[in-house]
């Protein structure tokens, strides 16, 4: 995992802004490195060398539905998504 691939090298696990309107982040304290999110949306999530999920640049190419699917698939609900108004998309 190289820093160049990160959406925001200063905030590897977010929050990041994607598609100009959605805010996505991973709570690193909750993440247990199960990598389910990586399996569902490798364009959005990868594991770093601490086995915590980080957000990669290609999240901008990913459909919102797949980002939500990845968040739903996380066994510890460590992935958060909000819309441009700060309304929580997932988890509700
Ligand atoms: S699925 Fe959840 S626990 Fe697993 S790596 Fe992704 S964010 Fe972490």
Boltz pocket constraint, residues with backbone or C-beta under 6 A from the ligand:
constraints:
  - pocket:
      binder: B
      contacts: [[A, 26], [A, 30], [A, 31], [A, 32], [A, 33], [A, 34], [A, 35], [A, 36], [A, 37], [A, 38], [A, 45], [A, 51], [A, 52], [A, 53], [A, 70], [A, 73], [A, 74], [A, 75], [A, 76], [A, 77], [A, 78], [A, 79]]
      max_distance: 6.0
